[in-house]
Amino acid sequence: MPAAGSTCCASRTPTKYLLRIEDTDKSRSTQAAVDQILESLAWLGLSPDEPPVLQSTREARHAEVAHALLATGQAYRAYESPAELDAKRAAAMAEKRPPRYDGYWRDREPGAAQAGQPFAIRIKAPREGSMVVEDLVQGRVEVPCEELDDMIILRSDGTPTYLHAVVVDDHDMAITHVIRGDDHLTNTFRQCMVYDAMGWQRPHFAHVPLIHGADGAKLSKRHGAVGVLEWRDQGILPEAALNALLRLGWGHGDEEIIPRARAQDIFNIADVGRGASRMDYAKLLHINGVYLREADPARLLDDACARLGADANARARLAVLIGPARDRARTLVELADGLRFALGHGAPAPDDKARATLTDEARARLSRLADALAGGDWSQPAIDARLRAFAEADGAKLKDVAQPLRAAIVGSLLSPPIDAVLAAMGEDETLFRIRAA
């Protein structure tokens, strides 16, 4: 979980999207963490319909429910100190017993020694039978009640535990479906104790498998796991991110490219698989490339100019190149980097492959080409025709003209079509760079 947890909530009004920031863990719930959650959701186009609810602002309500359970005998006061609990836990582990609370105060009345002493409130777990959860992904899951312990719902300092607070909030916010990772399945049985003790209807639960790396191990930083804002910085489009995340562990036939509107029509939680999905970064880049080629060129132009710090002159050049350049790029970063040559004045330093094409023969041909291109129509169709005519007249193949020309203008052998490059750069800059090479 991030430093501040969050729950996206589906209310009984289908068109309302709510967000709750679960910040009961004070040590991890920083404002920076909350801001990151909000910024991530905004980038994905998932801003909530109402201001987020901070779980920490509802502590009085959480305590109210805990004391209501205490009043009805569904919970009890437990007076152990942290040191006493640690000692019990250590003894259980030494005896190879599960380190569950032993229920010492479950059926005891406090005496004079407990007067004025701090206490936690623990819920009474059922002791007989079993607890069943009908999970929308995992199916029927059953746990013997003897494996449940009397969990703390209100700490001795009066603050609620997360497992208690989330149940109260879900009930009060009318949440109908709780969808989360299957590592929380054990917690669900503990939360159901609160629902059942309060006589509240349980929501539908769906525990989806975790995401693994390509090697089958739990996804981690060593697999390249990052937050979605890092995907943004790496040049992933938000619609591609949503598509890629949707396809992790869920599918609809052979469909791979699923825009948001289509996803809203066809998604069904029953189609989520029980096996862990594997994060495929190559597929993410493929999906992003598809969305990149379908994106509005004006949007891509704004992004490239921002990443490159382009001035008005460079922006005009990029406007000509952005369309053909996007067909070669997989990310916004690749797109911008591939257009960096269009900035400023003067020939870029060629890379090794480009430098290798600038032989003496190629340089002599470029000198003749500069003379042939000077003056005349500088539109892209005219440039294409003039390059072809020059190649034929010079007794060369078109690629033997185009590749050294790319090396001179772009500094690389990879670029948008060379006629588009020349049209974007303009006659003066083109001839300057050719002659400089």
GUKEMAR-585326 format. One line per 3 residues: number of its first residue (from 1); their letters; for each residue x, y, z of C-alpha. Coordinates in Angstrom, 3 decimals. Last residue first. Layout:
residues N
NUM> a> X/Y/Z; ... $
//
This chain:
residues 437
437> aar> 28.333/18.528/-42.736; 28.163/22.275/-42.244; 27.026/22.608/-45.858 $
434> irf> 24.054/20.305/-45.241; 23.247/22.032/-41.958; 23.223/25.510/-43.494 $
431> lte> 21.195/24.318/-46.507; 18.505/22.873/-44.239; 18.436/25.899/-41.927 $
428> deg> 17.945/28.309/-44.840; 15.422/26.180/-46.725; 13.041/25.410/-43.900 $
425> maa> 13.400/22.888/-41.072; 9.851/21.570/-41.422; 10.010/21.091/-45.202 $
422> lva> 13.390/19.412/-44.864; 12.140/16.987/-42.232; 8.951/16.232/-44.179 $
419> dip> 11.041/15.380/-47.285; 13.234/13.182/-45.086; 10.349/11.049/-43.853 $
416> psl> 10.405/11.121/-40.011; 13.779/10.298/-38.520; 16.204/7.471/-37.847 $
413> lsg> 19.635/7.675/-39.507; 20.738/10.140/-36.861; 22.349/13.577/-36.661 $
410> via> 19.086/15.069/-37.919; 20.134/17.382/-40.757; 23.555/16.011/-41.754 $
407> arl> 22.953/12.350/-40.882; 19.538/12.538/-42.487; 21.129/13.848/-45.703 $
404> pqa> 23.694/11.058/-45.537; 20.733/8.620/-45.416; 18.570/10.307/-48.077 $
401> vdk> 21.080/10.469/-50.946; 22.246/6.878/-50.849; 18.649/5.922/-50.047 $
398> lka> 17.497/7.499/-53.345; 19.908/5.362/-55.348; 22.634/7.293/-57.117 $
395> gda> 23.452/8.277/-60.693; 23.628/11.975/-59.875; 20.743/12.812/-62.228 $
392> eaf> 18.583/10.056/-60.761; 19.366/11.070/-57.205; 18.721/14.738/-57.986 $
389> arl> 15.342/13.989/-59.570; 14.295/11.958/-56.551; 15.357/14.703/-54.169 $
386> rad> 13.561/17.330/-56.294; 10.297/15.356/-56.331; 10.344/14.861/-52.571 $
383> iap> 11.120/18.548/-52.021; 8.205/19.543/-54.270; 5.802/17.314/-52.361 $
380> qsw> 7.039/18.768/-48.993; 6.804/22.411/-50.055; 10.051/24.289/-50.599 $
377> dgg> 9.456/25.453/-54.199; 12.532/27.027/-55.757; 15.829/28.247/-54.363 $
374> ala> 18.803/26.126/-53.283; 18.074/22.405/-53.586; 20.508/21.653/-56.410 $
371> dal> 23.371/23.572/-54.807; 22.833/21.781/-51.513; 22.681/18.444/-53.352 $
368> rsl> 26.098/19.035/-54.967; 27.628/19.581/-51.531; 25.732/16.576/-50.193 $
365> rar> 27.208/14.449/-52.978; 30.736/15.549/-52.029; 29.993/14.678/-48.413 $
362> aed> 28.687/11.229/-49.438; 31.813/10.468/-51.452; 34.058/11.582/-48.594 $
359> tlt> 32.092/9.330/-46.267; 29.337/10.693/-44.077; 27.531/7.359/-43.649 $
356> ara> 29.714/6.338/-40.705; 28.859/9.547/-38.866; 25.175/8.602/-38.909 $
353> kdd> 25.884/5.213/-37.360; 28.118/6.734/-34.675; 25.753/9.550/-33.738 $
350> pap> 25.906/12.850/-35.579; 26.486/16.083/-33.640; 23.554/18.327/-34.489 $
347> agh> 23.918/20.868/-37.323; 23.156/24.458/-36.479; 20.225/26.472/-35.200 $
344> gla> 17.741/25.710/-32.449; 15.507/22.728/-31.921; 14.499/20.407/-34.770 $
341> frl> 17.103/17.805/-33.755; 15.106/17.141/-30.575; 12.350/15.521/-32.613 $
338> gda> 13.219/11.897/-31.852; 13.641/12.782/-28.196; 10.095/14.159/-28.097 $
335> lev> 8.535/11.058/-29.641; 10.660/8.701/-27.552; 9.534/10.545/-24.416 $
332> ltr> 5.908/10.484/-25.545; 6.193/6.731/-25.839; 6.207/4.068/-28.571 $
329> ard> 7.449/6.298/-31.382; 7.739/5.601/-35.117; 4.218/6.570/-36.217 $
326> rap> 4.369/9.598/-33.935; 7.042/11.213/-36.117; 4.811/11.496/-39.224 $
323> gil> 2.233/13.604/-37.370; 4.597/15.587/-35.140; 6.860/16.758/-37.973 $
320> val> 5.034/19.809/-39.344; 4.004/21.068/-35.901; 7.541/20.371/-34.676 $
317> rar> 8.934/22.971/-37.054; 6.453/25.624/-35.901; 7.180/24.704/-32.296 $
314> ana> 10.900/25.169/-32.920; 10.326/28.753/-34.027; 7.977/29.496/-31.137 $
311> dag> 10.411/28.139/-28.530; 10.611/24.474/-27.571; 11.301/23.497/-23.951 $
308> lra> 11.770/19.909/-25.114; 9.310/18.219/-22.746; 6.807/21.080/-23.038 $
305> cad> 7.105/21.231/-26.836; 6.607/17.467/-27.048; 3.501/17.583/-24.845 $
302> dll> 1.900/20.468/-26.743; 2.627/18.771/-30.075; 1.148/15.491/-28.851 $
299> rap> -2.103/17.237/-27.928; -2.191/19.034/-31.287; -1.527/15.730/-33.071 $
296> dae> -4.707/14.228/-31.522; -3.870/10.675/-30.478; -4.468/7.614/-32.684 $
293> rly> -0.776/6.875/-33.307; -0.051/7.356/-29.605; -2.888/5.018/-28.628 $
290> vgn> -1.305/2.196/-30.640; 2.175/3.017/-29.350; 0.897/2.894/-25.776 $
287> ihl> -0.473/-0.596/-26.347; 2.894/-1.745/-27.691; 4.753/-0.094/-24.827 $
284> lka> 2.494/-1.808/-22.299; 2.965/-5.091/-24.148; 6.731/-4.812/-23.764 $
281> ydm> 6.227/-3.949/-20.097; 4.420/-7.230/-19.420; 3.257/-7.432/-15.803 $
278> rsa> 2.212/-10.977/-15.039; -1.249/-11.871/-13.753; -1.786/-14.031/-10.680 $
275> grg> -4.303/-16.816/-11.137; -7.945/-16.456/-10.094; -9.022/-14.886/-13.373 $
272> vda> -11.260/-11.833/-13.612; -14.188/-12.578/-15.949; -16.741/-12.530/-13.115 $
269> inf> -15.884/-8.869/-12.497; -17.600/-7.991/-15.759; -16.353/-5.263/-18.079 $
266> idq> -18.111/-5.025/-21.454; -19.759/-1.614/-21.743; -17.469/0.374/-19.450 $
263> ara> -14.457/-1.140/-21.186; -15.743/0.016/-24.568; -16.080/3.582/-23.308 $
260> rpi> -12.595/3.407/-21.783; -10.836/2.178/-24.912; -10.054/-1.548/-25.203 $
257> iee> -7.054/-2.462/-27.343; -6.331/-6.122/-26.593; -9.524/-7.884/-27.615 $
254> dgh> -8.984/-11.624/-28.067; -11.974/-12.692/-26.016; -12.728/-10.213/-23.277 $
251> gwg> -9.906/-10.272/-20.773; -8.977/-9.837/-17.155; -5.821/-10.720/-15.196 $
248> lrl> -3.925/-7.613/-16.248; -5.951/-6.381/-19.225; -7.467/-3.478/-17.283 $
245> lan> -4.004/-2.271/-16.261; -2.894/-2.088/-19.895; -6.038/-0.251/-21.004 $
242> laa> -5.842/2.214/-18.109; -2.178/2.933/-18.840; -2.938/3.377/-22.551 $
239> epl> -5.658/5.919/-21.732; -3.229/7.736/-19.431; -0.567/8.023/-22.164 $
236> igq> 2.847/6.619/-21.220; 5.770/9.003/-21.688; 8.149/7.864/-18.956 $
233> drw> 7.012/10.768/-16.776; 3.439/9.508/-16.992; 4.572/5.988/-16.158 $
230> elv> 6.329/7.504/-13.154; 3.000/9.058/-12.197; 1.475/5.574/-12.440 $
227> gva> 3.675/4.312/-9.632; 6.586/2.028/-10.420; 7.389/-1.674/-10.659 $
224> ghr> 10.520/-2.189/-12.744; 10.862/-5.879/-11.903; 13.476/-5.034/-9.258 $
221> ksl> 11.013/-2.552/-7.806; 8.591/-5.348/-6.986; 5.929/-7.550/-8.542 $
218> kag> 5.486/-10.822/-6.671; 7.520/-13.535/-8.376; 6.371/-15.198/-11.605 $
215> dag> 9.545/-14.378/-13.529; 7.751/-11.809/-15.703; 6.758/-9.917/-12.570 $
212> hil> 3.630/-10.608/-10.601; 0.386/-8.691/-10.156; -1.806/-9.741/-7.243 $
209> pvh> -4.943/-11.808/-7.710; -8.354/-10.137/-7.340; -10.450/-10.430/-4.196 $
206> afh> -14.085/-9.616/-4.890; -16.401/-9.003/-1.944; -20.098/-8.133/-2.139 $
203> prq> -21.069/-5.895/0.758; -22.144/-7.369/4.107; -25.514/-6.348/5.446 $
200> wgm> -25.239/-4.826/8.880; -26.367/-6.589/12.055; -23.701/-4.787/14.060 $
197> ady> -22.057/-8.080/15.114; -22.296/-9.409/11.563; -20.647/-6.410/9.938 $
194> vmc> -17.961/-6.263/12.633; -17.146/-9.985/12.371; -17.128/-9.580/8.579 $
191> qrf> -14.064/-7.393/8.970; -12.092/-10.300/10.438; -13.171/-12.563/7.595 $
188> tnt> -12.191/-9.892/5.084; -8.746/-9.492/6.629; -7.786/-12.976/5.470 $
185> lhd> -8.774/-12.055/1.913; -6.582/-8.951/1.957; -3.701/-10.587/0.039 $
182> dgr> -6.342/-11.284/-2.614; -6.070/-7.688/-3.758; -9.137/-5.463/-3.653 $
179> ivh> -12.730/-5.080/-4.817; -15.355/-4.191/-2.185; -18.831/-3.953/-3.703 $
176> tia> -22.028/-2.411/-2.293; -20.657/0.616/-0.447; -23.399/2.568/1.273 $
173> mdh> -21.027/5.294/2.522; -22.013/4.556/6.148; -21.420/0.837/5.691 $
170> ddv> -18.082/1.271/3.920; -16.980/3.774/6.563; -17.859/1.512/9.473 $
167> vva> -16.133/-1.451/7.830; -13.018/0.577/6.998; -12.729/1.847/10.562 $
164> hly> -12.719/-1.628/12.103; -9.969/-3.170/9.979; -8.002/0.088/10.158 $
161> tpt> -7.874/0.139/13.931; -9.731/2.920/15.677; -8.085/5.557/17.894 $
158> gds> -9.088/5.862/21.552; -5.571/5.697/23.014; -6.243/2.149/24.241 $
155> rli> -6.945/1.081/20.673; -10.451/0.566/19.319; -11.327/-2.432/17.116 $
152> imd> -8.830/-4.879/18.599; -9.240/-8.376/17.205; -10.752/-11.231/19.170 $
149> dle> -9.147/-13.976/17.150; -10.341/-16.035/14.205; -8.853/-19.489/13.521 $
146> ecp> -11.385/-21.189/15.807; -14.075/-19.772/13.552; -13.107/-22.265/10.846 $
143> vev> -12.589/-20.421/7.517; -14.660/-20.885/4.354; -14.151/-19.415/0.879 $
140> rgq> -16.826/-19.821/-1.796; -15.690/-18.371/-5.131; -12.335/-16.616/-5.511 $
137> vld> -13.559/-13.953/-7.927; -17.018/-12.867/-6.738; -16.276/-14.121/-3.213 $
134> evv> -18.962/-15.919/-1.227; -17.470/-15.541/2.246; -18.127/-18.230/4.845 $
131> msg> -17.382/-18.246/8.556; -17.120/-21.546/10.384; -18.634/-23.334/13.326 $
128> erp> -17.965/-22.339/16.892; -15.999/-19.582/18.642; -17.421/-16.455/17.031 $
125> aki> -15.013/-13.515/17.522; -15.826/-11.131/20.343; -14.672/-7.668/19.338 $
122> ria> -11.826/-6.121/21.316; -11.865/-2.672/22.936; -8.506/-1.523/24.233 $
119> fpq> -8.005/-0.412/27.790; -6.304/2.366/29.717; -6.377/2.101/33.529 $
116> gaq> -8.739/4.234/35.585; -9.863/1.256/37.643; -8.029/-1.831/36.443 $
113> aag> -6.562/-2.768/39.825; -10.017/-2.463/41.412; -11.320/-5.270/39.254 $
110> per> -12.241/-5.606/35.633; -14.854/-8.256/34.814; -13.609/-11.292/33.005 $
107> drw> -15.245/-13.159/30.102; -13.218/-11.868/27.179; -10.359/-10.482/29.274 $
104> ygd> -7.969/-13.389/28.651; -9.083/-13.944/25.048; -5.833/-15.728/24.086 $
101> yrp> -4.820/-13.239/21.397; -3.459/-15.081/18.394; 0.234/-15.890/17.913 $
98> prk> -0.506/-19.286/16.315; 1.146/-21.912/18.561; 4.702/-23.155/18.038 $
95> eam> 5.408/-23.067/21.792; 8.028/-20.358/21.252; 5.572/-18.560/18.969 $
92> aaa> 2.899/-18.580/21.651; 5.362/-17.367/24.302; 6.519/-14.504/22.083 $
89> rka> 2.956/-13.389/21.436; 2.092/-13.493/25.114; 5.203/-11.461/25.968 $
86> dle> 4.424/-8.889/23.292; 0.889/-8.562/24.629; 2.210/-7.966/28.136 $
83> aps> 4.628/-5.324/26.868; 1.864/-3.544/24.953; -0.169/-3.401/28.178 $
80> eya> -3.085/-5.749/28.644; -6.368/-4.195/29.767; -8.927/-5.662/27.363 $
77> rya> -12.437/-4.200/27.410; -15.144/-6.216/25.690; -17.107/-6.567/22.455 $
74> qgt> -20.450/-8.038/21.365; -21.859/-7.453/24.843; -24.435/-4.945/23.614 $
71> all> -22.717/-1.966/25.254; -19.291/-2.935/23.925; -20.659/-3.198/20.402 $
68> aha> -22.101/0.300/20.775; -18.747/1.450/22.167; -16.998/0.285/18.989 $
65> vea> -19.679/1.917/16.831; -19.224/5.273/18.563; -15.430/4.969/18.350 $
62> hra> -15.630/4.672/14.550; -18.007/7.648/14.439; -15.620/9.780/16.509 $
59> ert> -12.736/8.691/14.270; -14.440/10.039/11.158; -11.976/12.795/10.242 $
56> sql> -9.132/10.253/10.072; -10.912/8.435/7.229; -10.456/11.451/5.002 $
53> vpp> -13.369/11.669/2.566; -12.405/12.901/-0.901; -14.344/15.837/-2.363 $
50> edp> -17.251/14.645/-4.537; -17.494/13.291/-8.085; -14.062/11.682/-7.844 $
47> slg> -11.173/12.399/-10.259; -10.534/9.337/-12.422; -9.086/10.859/-15.597 $
44> lwa> -5.883/8.844/-15.256; -3.937/12.026/-14.540; -6.530/13.015/-11.914 $
41> lse> -6.200/9.609/-10.227; -2.431/9.941/-10.010; -2.623/13.529/-8.758 $
38> liq> -5.067/12.559/-6.015; -2.959/9.610/-4.881; 0.245/11.653/-4.998 $
35> dva> -1.371/14.440/-2.971; -2.322/11.921/-0.291; 1.252/10.634/-0.114 $
32> aqt> 2.640/14.171/0.094; 0.155/14.978/2.853; 1.605/12.119/4.859 $
29> srs> -0.181/8.963/5.930; 2.625/6.562/6.804; 3.207/7.386/10.466 $
26> kdt> -0.432/8.344/11.068; -1.831/4.974/10.024; -5.525/5.945/10.039 $
23> dei> -5.155/7.589/6.647; -7.620/5.702/4.500; -8.351/8.280/1.809 $
20> rll> -11.910/7.731/0.613; -13.010/8.433/-2.944; -16.530/8.466/-4.315 $
17> ykt> -17.841/7.918/-7.856; -21.553/8.600/-8.301; -23.392/7.411/-11.413 $
14> ptr> -24.514/4.098/-9.977; -26.210/5.579/-6.899; -25.765/2.624/-4.541 $
11> sac> -22.177/3.778/-4.070; -19.093/2.383/-5.758; -16.116/3.436/-3.644 $
8> cts> -12.482/3.822/-4.532; -10.480/3.130/-1.394; -7.227/4.888/-0.607 $
5> gaa> -4.219/4.123/1.540; -1.741/6.778/2.598; 1.886/5.725/2.537 $
2> pm> 1.124/3.604/-0.488; 0.000/0.000/0.000 $
//
